[in-house]
Amino acid sequence: MISRRAGISRGCFLLSILLITGNLANAKVFQKCPLARLLDSQQISRTLISNWICLVNAESGGDTSKKVSHDNLSASYGIFQINSKEWCRVGRKGGKCNKNCEAFLTDDISDDIDCAKLIYKDVGFSYWKGWVSKCKQKPLPDISHCWN
């Protein structure tokens, strides 16, 4: 017979597993070609898509659920690591993109792309430190085979 305490521990363990796997169900890690085709369909110029792919790899590894907390009490969200200090707001719509930051953590990245395009228009790729260190004036991913 299982003791009451052991039953509670097992229940907590199972609940923890469900919560963890439930969180992962909303996450997606984009690969190069599917992301390139999606960016193309969202009116990103093909001449710039290699830069966007490199940026995504540098910032999030393509992981839509990535969230990084910073020392200045802001956080960066999603595949493009959009920061809450200026571009979105936690728990409500706001910032220059007028978005809830948590919306950038889903596998639907259409709103992420819209905000990233706004950041690019306003600041350029230099907004993203990962792009500056890993992509600027460096060989970019070859996506020529992605259009076949």
Disulfide bonds with the S-S distance in Angstrom:
Cys33-Cys146 2.04
Cys54-Cys135 1.97
Cys88-Cys101 2.04
Cys97-Cys115 1.95
